[in-house]
Amino acid sequence: MSTNQELTQLINDMNAKDVTFPHIEIESGALQNISVFLKKRQHKHIVIVYDANTKQAAGNDVAYQLSETDFTVTRVELQANKHQQVIADEPSLVQLLIETPNEADVILAVGSGTIHDIVRFVSYKMSIPFISVPTAASVDGFTSKGAPLIFKGFKQTIQATSPIAVFADIDIIKKAPKKLTAAGFGDIIGKYTSLLDWKISDLIGEEPYNQRAAQLTRQSLETCVHSIEDIAANNEKGLKVLMQSLIESGLVMLVLDFSRPASGSEHHLSHFWEINLLQKDEKQLLHGAKVGVATAIIIDLYKQFFLHYDVPRKSLDYPKLNQLQKHWETIKEKVKNLPSAEELKAMLKKVGGPAEPADLLLDETLISKSLKEAIYLRDRCTGLVIINHLYGENLQYPIEM
């Protein structure tokens, strides 16, 4: 069964009749097809959104092509903060809201994850459709509805809207800095632990679960891992596989209307680190880079805990103890089937990404704190939640249990 058929089946599983998949093009020269799509949909007033980097990568080319036609084009270059970064916070959202003309009928997000998050939210609030124009294969959120935004220094994901189309030009993506491609790979391999956490939430927390969605997400993960040589070589075959996998992961989230298959404890650690940097007013790190490093930490923790501890005693004060005892061996077997932390780090290094907290200049005190406190960022039952209940204050990094 093809991925498209499986996604259609997933829509039927979820009874998500109102879900419409975007038009998707992942190929060399995809940028050239944007104007045809806009004309077909009878759009006239176009807003093109980029930052200083993505303006050079693709924004100028898109604006030039559209200006040569009958479209009215408004350019919005999002302003960087003092760290020379654009982040999805109040100033960026307000800038785009102010600079988007009332007559605008479509917005083009030209960039990677952050620009898409900003455009996604403004598109939703202004009831204007948006088109995704990725300039790097860096995140899996291009086709999802969730917009992770920074409000008053804290991260909050708002369910907004998905794009009506995605034009991923491999010629553009090949020119992206290698660290962005490595971040996309890091976001994908985070599915090793997010899928496990999702199953744990099903077994222990009795939270929503869908086997088809889990399988689709695992397919995307395994396809990328099998194509790691091509991804590391930055060739067209590898980048198309990575981009396709990132987009498919986002489509699964779009149908489910939540992020569970793609976001578990590894993402909670990443968000905790991000909030810490915001509170200290320091430069932000790439999302996927943090997720890759966090995944290795979580795998190491899970293997040390679930494979070496016996099923918890009945006398233990844990609200879901009966379910935990019932499914302990199942969880243990799934943890055993994860790659080792060292194997994961080797993959990250192969694609040119960070593998250790020190590579991100994150200290051990912060990592230890995040292992204890990141569980409070989302109300989900994960392996990290269980370990905190059973092991508590003894958690620290480096992990020694």
C-alpha positions, 0 to 999 in steps of 0.5 A, a space after each residue: 500500500 502506498 503512503 498516500 493510500 495509508 494516509 487516506 486510510 488514516 483519515 478514515 480511521 480518525 473520521 477526519 473528513 475535514 482534512 485536506 492534504 496540501 498540493 506537494 512538489 518535491 523536485 528540482 525546479 519546484 520553485 518555477 511551478 508556484 506561479 502556475 499554482 497561484 494562477 490556477 487558484 486565482 490568487 492575486 495579492 501575494 505576501 512573500 515572507 522571509 528573513 535575511 538568509 532565506 531572502 537570498 536562498 529563495 525569496 528573491 527568486 520567488 518574488 522576481 518570478 511573481 513580479 513578472 506576472 499579474 500578481 501584486 506582491 508584498 515582501 516582508 523581511 522578518 527582523 532579527 533580534 540582537 542575536 541575529 535570529 528570527 524567532 516565533 515570538 510576539 515582535 515577529 508575529 506583530 510585524 507580519 500582522 502589521 505588514 500584511 495588507 488587508 487585501 492579501 489572499 495568500 502568504 508564502 512562507 519562504 524558509 525553515 521551521 521558524 518562518 513557517 510557525 510565524 506565517 502559520 499563526 498569522 495565516 490562521 488569525 487572518 483567515 488567509 491560506 499559506 504556501 510552504 516554500 522550504 529552503 532546508 530539510 530541517 524540521 518535520 513541521 512544514 505540513 502540520 497545523 501546530 505552531 510552536 510560539 514563544 509567548 512571554 518567554 515560554 513555549 506554547 504550541 497553538 493548533 493553527 492551520 496547514 499549508 495549501 501547498 508545499 514547493 520543496 525545490 531540491 536545488 534550493 535545499 541542496 545549497 542549505 547549510 549542512 547543519 540544517 540538513 543534520 537538524 532535519 535528520 535529528 528531528 526524524 530520528 527523534 521518532 525512535 523515542 517519540 513512538 515508544 513514548 506514544 505506545 507507553 502513553 497508550 499502555 499506561 496512560 490510556 491516551 489516544 493511539 493509532 497503530 496506522 499513524 505509528 506505522 507511517 511515522 516509523 516508515 518515514 524514520 526507517 527510510 531516512 536511516 536506510 538512506 543515511 549515506 545519501 543524506 550525508 552526501 547531500 545528494 538529490 536522492 538523500 535530500 528527497 528522501 529526507 524531505 519526503 519523510 519530514 513532510 509525511 511526519 507532518 501529514 500524520 500530525 495533521 490528520 491526528 490533530 496532535 503531535 504524539 507520534 513525533 514528539 515525546 520525551 526527547 522533544 520535552 527536553 529540547 523545549 526545556 533547553 529552549 526555554 532556558 536559553 530564552 530566560 537567559 536571553 541567549 542565542 537559540 539552537 536549531 530545533 532538530 539539533 537539540 532533538 537529536 542530542 536529546 534522543 540519545 540521552 533518552 535512549 541511554 536513560 531508558 535502556 539503563 532503567 527499563 532493562 536493568 530494573 525489575 517490575 515495580 513492587 506493589 507497595 510502591 505509591 504510583 497511580 498507574 502501578 497496575 498498568 505498569 506491572 501489566 505491561 512492564 515486559 512489553 515496554 522492556 522489549 520495545 526498549 531493547 529493540 531501540 538502537 543504542 545511544 552510541 549508534 544514534 550518536 554515530 548517525 548524527 555525526 555522519 550527517 554532520 550534526 551534534 551528538 553530545 550536549 557539549 556540542 551544543 554548549 549545554 552544561 550537565 547541570 541543565 541536562 540533569 534539571 531537564 530530566 526532572 522537570 521537562 515532564 511538566 511541559 506537556 501532560 503526557 504519560 512517557 517513559 521519562 514520567 514513569 522514571 521520575 515517579 520511580 526514581 525521582 530526585 536521583 536522576 542526573 546527567 551523565 546517567 548512572 543508575 
